[in-house]
């Protein structure tokens, strides 16, 4: 999965420090992030300070709005506002740009970056996007309306007027592979949105609800099936939507007749293992499906 970056080590402890020359510069323009694409879009990397012109380097170094995010190995990832790199109105941000080292820089869509072959790049983007989006949404205090600032000692936004502290928001959600061990089948569903592949039943945990109750409720709501034994698989942070996804295999209990929730799904049906094709296992959902496809899911049902 995308967070599997070994032998590299992800350090999410909050230890803010000044910008170093080899640190990764993280700059967002909405749902696009500035990347070095010299080796191609599919091998994009985060730029470093020396990729920018002397004038841009000076603006970056002098900015009081740099924000340390995390580190991978010894490389820190530093969030830099776009107006600290580009002069508004005089430097283009909507086309390729040649950096000071001759590298080609471009703002790439986050969905493109998450598909990089190097999981370090995709995981760093996912986490940095999560943090950047959270900070943008909490630049004002929800209690008194004053502007907030990054907390000096914690990964949090702080209101100096009323003392309110706002921590990163993580929403728990579940991905459920409903299986019928007796017939060696898995239930897959297709939503109504732009994503057209068959995937798993999934949904957010509601207020006052246990994770297990969420699994049973989502399955019943979306496909009208009752499930019995639940088997925890793995979890995955998914920064693009700010969730922590928990994956389960859930064994069918009783009737296998599928009744879809038409406001959520376009289609849902049972699949034999022989019908499934190999898919990239970057996400938890497709890792669950691929584990079923390879017949290894039975090890999780014991």
TORLO-230087 format. One line per field, with one value per residue (C-alpha): residue number from 1; residue in one letter; x, y, z. Coordinates in Angstrom, 3 decimals, m for minus. Each point is the difference from the previous one (the first is absolute). Example, Ala and Ser with C-alpha at 12.3 -4.5 7.8 and 13.67 -1.06 7.14 Angstrom:
<recs>
num	1,2;
residuo	A,S;
east	12.300,1.370;
north	m4.500,3.440;
up	7.800,m0.660;
</recs>
This chain:
<recs>
num	1,2,3,4,5,6,7,8,9,10,11,12,13,14,15,16,17,18,19,20,21,22,23,24,25,26,27,28,29,30,31,32,33,34,35,36,37,38,39,40,41,42,43,44,45,46,47,48,49,50,51,52,53,54,55,56,57,58,59,60,61,62,63,64,65,66,67,68,69,70,71,72,73,74,75,76,77,78,79,80,81,82,83,84,85,86,87,88,89,90,91,92,93,94,95,96,97,98,99,100,101,102,103,104,105,106,107,108,109,110,111,112,113,114,115,116,117,118,119,120,121,122,123,124,125,126,127,128,129,130,131,132,133,134,135,136,137,138,139,140,141,142,143,144,145,146,147,148,149,150,151,152,153,154,155,156,157,158,159,160,161,162,163,164,165,166,167,168,169,170,171,172,173,174,175,176,177,178,179,180,181,182,183,184,185,186,187,188,189,190,191,192,193,194,195,196,197,198,199,200,201,202,203,204,205,206,207,208,209,210,211,212,213,214,215,216,217,218,219,220,221,222,223,224,225,226,227,228,229,230,231,232,233,234,235,236,237,238,239,240,241,242,243,244,245,246,247,248,249,250,251,252,253,254,255,256,257,258,259,260,261,262,263,264,265,266,267,268,269,270,271,272,273,274,275,276,277,278,279,280,281,282,283,284,285,286,287,288,289,290,291,292,293,294,295,296,297,298,299,300,301,302;
residuo	X,X,X,X,X,X,X,X,X,X,X,X,X,X,X,X,X,X,X,X,X,X,X,X,X,X,X,X,X,X,X,X,X,X,X,X,X,X,X,X,X,X,X,X,X,X,X,X,X,X,X,X,X,X,X,X,X,X,X,X,X,X,X,X,X,X,X,X,X,X,X,X,X,X,X,X,X,X,X,X,X,X,X,X,X,X,X,X,X,X,X,X,X,X,X,X,X,X,X,X,X,X,X,X,X,X,X,X,X,X,X,X,X,X,X,X,X,X,X,X,X,X,X,X,X,X,X,X,X,X,X,X,X,X,X,X,X,X,X,X,X,X,X,X,X,X,X,X,X,X,X,X,X,X,X,X,X,X,X,X,X,X,X,X,X,X,X,X,X,X,X,X,X,X,X,X,X,X,X,X,X,X,X,X,X,X,X,X,X,X,X,X,X,X,X,X,X,X,X,X,X,X,X,X,X,X,X,X,X,X,X,X,X,X,X,X,X,X,X,X,X,X,X,X,X,X,X,X,X,X,X,X,X,X,X,X,X,X,X,X,X,X,X,X,X,X,X,X,X,X,X,X,X,X,X,X,X,X,X,X,X,X,X,X,X,X,X,X,X,X,X,X,X,X,X,X,X,X,X,X,X,X,X,X,X,X,X,X,X,X,X,X,X,X,X,X,X,X,X,X,X,X;
east	0.000,1.025,1.227,2.358,3.280,2.551,2.978,m0.723,m1.387,m2.886,0.454,m3.307,1.085,m0.279,3.539,m0.069,3.356,1.379,0.090,3.056,1.443,m0.968,m3.525,m2.983,m1.917,m3.758,m2.144,m3.698,m2.214,m3.420,0.043,3.358,3.464,3.304,2.212,3.294,m0.973,3.417,m0.002,m3.652,m3.414,0.038,3.314,m0.784,1.769,m0.348,2.316,2.742,1.157,2.758,m2.539,m1.251,1.504,2.079,m2.888,m2.455,2.393,0.283,m3.778,m0.360,2.714,m1.359,m3.600,m1.534,m2.637,2.111,m1.486,1.856,m2.260,1.919,3.130,0.815,3.398,1.969,m1.877,m2.466,m3.123,m0.633,m3.278,0.635,m2.784,m0.168,0.451,3.346,1.279,m1.767,m0.587,m3.744,m0.620,3.621,0.940,m2.245,m1.247,m2.229,2.746,3.355,2.755,3.766,1.681,3.406,1.618,m1.569,m2.667,m3.560,m2.622,m3.747,m3.090,m1.350,m3.459,0.095,m1.603,2.914,2.569,m1.541,0.487,3.796,2.010,1.933,m2.284,2.077,m1.193,m3.644,m0.116,1.728,m2.504,m2.979,1.094,1.116,m3.281,m1.944,1.906,m0.116,m3.747,m0.611,2.000,m1.809,m3.375,0.965,1.756,m2.774,m1.086,m3.351,m0.549,0.672,0.664,3.538,2.836,1.967,3.717,1.968,0.627,3.614,0.277,m2.738,m1.356,m3.006,m1.490,m0.176,m2.209,1.961,m3.204,m1.904,2.521,m1.918,2.172,m1.042,1.650,0.085,m3.314,m0.032,m3.291,m0.330,m1.480,m0.300,0.563,m1.835,0.672,m3.177,0.889,m1.905,2.579,m2.406,m0.034,3.347,m1.559,0.477,m2.522,1.100,m1.899,0.177,m0.908,m1.883,2.998,2.835,1.853,m1.235,1.789,m1.615,1.284,m0.968,m2.807,1.346,m1.215,0.676,m0.439,m2.930,m0.199,m0.483,0.690,2.588,2.179,m1.682,m3.488,1.077,1.063,m3.339,m2.028,1.808,m0.415,m3.674,m0.677,1.854,m0.697,m2.631,2.157,0.513,3.557,1.173,3.658,2.241,3.737,2.228,2.524,2.072,m0.384,1.090,0.211,m1.503,0.976,m1.929,m3.232,1.436,m1.056,1.467,m1.398,m0.364,m0.382,m2.021,m1.042,m3.634,m1.582,m3.470,m2.666,m3.113,m1.636,2.383,m2.588,1.413,m2.259,1.935,m0.471,m0.833,0.996,3.549,0.697,m0.401,0.604,1.123,0.435,1.877,3.289,1.826,3.764,0.490,m1.805,2.423,2.956,3.222,m0.150,2.535,m0.092,0.713,m3.296,m1.380,m3.125,1.872,2.441,m2.969,m1.335,3.375,0.511,m3.333,0.966,3.153,m1.966,1.912,m3.055,m0.768,3.014,m1.783,m3.189,1.675;
north	0.000,3.584,0.449,m2.988,1.843,m2.327,0.115,3.733,1.224,2.443,2.331,1.661,1.273,3.784,1.356,3.332,1.354,2.496,m0.817,m1.964,0.002,m3.615,0.225,m0.564,3.139,m0.672,2.571,m0.433,1.828,m1.405,m3.673,0.273,m0.260,1.313,m2.873,m0.537,m1.947,m0.021,m3.823,m0.113,0.425,m3.600,0.609,3.384,1.089,2.933,2.915,1.247,3.517,0.110,m0.715,3.574,3.291,2.037,2.452,m2.780,m1.621,3.302,0.418,m3.561,0.393,3.340,m1.203,m0.236,m2.337,m3.099,m3.016,m3.181,m2.991,m3.269,m1.813,m3.108,m1.283,3.241,2.044,2.501,1.002,3.727,1.606,3.245,2.407,0.457,3.786,m0.590,m1.750,1.743,3.713,0.296,1.309,m0.131,m3.680,m2.670,m2.905,m1.672,m1.335,m1.758,2.027,m0.495,0.113,1.417,m3.432,m0.564,m2.268,0.161,0.932,m0.330,0.114,m3.562,m1.151,m1.859,m3.079,m0.207,0.326,m2.721,m2.474,0.378,m3.226,1.292,m0.348,2.583,2.680,m1.066,m0.409,3.342,1.703,m1.642,1.035,3.499,0.589,m1.129,2.461,2.863,m0.422,m0.157,3.192,1.854,m0.986,1.127,3.301,1.597,m1.033,m1.759,1.333,3.747,0.553,1.345,m1.075,m3.044,m0.739,m3.262,m1.109,0.379,m3.401,m2.224,m0.937,2.239,3.357,2.467,2.995,2.652,1.873,m2.686,m2.854,m2.461,m2.858,m1.829,m3.345,m1.770,m1.645,m3.671,m1.662,m3.759,m2.059,m3.658,m2.022,m3.338,m3.055,m2.050,m3.630,m3.266,m2.644,m2.807,1.013,1.852,3.270,3.672,2.827,3.074,3.185,2.909,3.501,2.754,2.345,0.328,m3.048,m2.799,m3.066,m2.596,0.486,m0.765,1.211,2.975,2.788,2.341,m0.929,1.913,1.785,m2.448,m3.027,m2.744,m1.013,m3.421,1.501,2.265,m3.026,m1.728,3.170,0.975,m3.485,m0.151,3.536,m0.288,m3.596,m1.339,m2.857,m1.236,m0.866,m2.121,m0.438,2.998,m0.365,3.065,0.259,3.201,3.774,2.836,3.778,1.704,3.642,1.113,m0.312,0.205,m3.497,m2.964,m3.025,m3.308,m3.114,m3.104,m3.305,m0.601,m3.454,m0.192,m1.051,m1.356,1.002,1.168,2.055,3.460,3.051,3.149,3.419,1.880,3.393,m1.303,m2.808,m0.640,m3.752,m2.719,m3.730,m3.104,m0.882,m3.319,0.212,m1.023,3.195,2.350,1.588,1.103,3.652,2.369,m0.444,3.601,0.343,m2.064,m0.842,m1.594,m1.699,m1.751,m0.964,m1.241,m2.070,m1.646,m0.486,m1.865,m2.225,1.292,1.532,m3.322,0.612,3.040,m1.950,m2.374;
up	0.000,m0.515,3.594,m0.309,m0.593,1.662,0.275,0.247,3.322,0.382,3.006,0.867,3.420,0.064,0.266,m1.869,m1.152,m2.507,m3.698,m1.167,m3.514,m0.729,1.407,m2.294,m0.943,0.124,m1.791,m0.819,m2.443,0.867,m0.954,m1.765,1.525,m1.362,m1.176,m1.807,m3.135,m1.694,m0.087,m1.119,1.655,1.193,1.813,1.496,3.195,2.366,m0.842,2.323,0.787,m2.610,m2.766,0.353,m1.148,2.485,0.319,0.744,2.460,1.838,0.166,1.309,2.650,1.191,0.231,3.455,m1.353,m0.595,1.770,0.907,m0.686,0.572,m1.149,m1.998,1.059,0.491,m2.599,1.417,m1.915,0.251,m1.052,m1.903,m1.067,m3.766,0.252,1.721,m3.131,m2.880,m0.369,m0.662,m3.506,m1.157,0.195,m1.613,2.091,m2.582,m2.279,0.191,1.580,m0.253,3.380,0.876,m0.391,m3.413,1.440,m1.281,2.591,m0.356,2.182,m0.260,1.046,3.307,m1.572,m2.430,2.776,2.135,m2.848,m0.030,m0.011,3.017,3.013,1.903,m2.402,0.087,3.768,0.591,m2.284,1.707,3.493,m1.014,m1.858,3.073,2.206,m2.507,m0.541,3.747,0.645,m2.796,1.443,3.501,m0.597,2.073,3.476,0.152,3.527,m0.320,m3.707,0.399,m2.264,1.147,m0.210,0.053,3.581,1.100,1.695,m1.428,m3.417,0.466,m0.920,2.895,0.665,1.873,0.826,1.901,0.375,m2.163,m1.291,m3.178,m0.769,m3.385,m0.744,m0.930,m0.920,0.660,m2.830,m0.985,m3.162,0.058,m2.119,0.386,m0.754,m0.175,1.001,m0.931,m3.673,m0.146,m1.150,0.815,m0.266,m1.952,m0.710,m2.418,1.161,m1.803,m0.249,m2.493,1.368,m2.259,1.378,2.235,3.541,3.598,2.193,1.952,2.226,2.888,3.647,1.481,3.355,2.877,m2.189,0.435,m2.917,m0.058,m0.055,m2.848,m2.074,0.505,m0.604,m3.216,m1.476,0.878,m1.262,m3.296,m1.094,2.412,1.312,3.534,1.021,2.913,0.916,m0.595,m0.555,0.271,m2.832,m0.001,0.168,m2.274,0.291,m3.054,0.109,m3.080,1.954,3.534,1.034,1.816,m1.810,1.830,m2.123,0.821,m1.455,0.966,m0.401,m1.528,2.477,m1.693,m3.281,m2.782,m1.900,m0.757,0.288,m0.843,1.522,m3.190,1.398,0.585,m2.465,m3.700,0.269,2.400,m0.497,1.060,m1.716,m0.217,0.460,m3.631,m1.131,1.733,m1.745,1.639,1.060,1.580,3.769,0.944,1.861,2.857,m2.000,m2.893,2.373,1.616,m3.418,m1.223,3.143,m0.775,m3.657,1.023,2.380,3.004,1.620,1.701,2.245,1.435,0.727,2.458;
</recs>
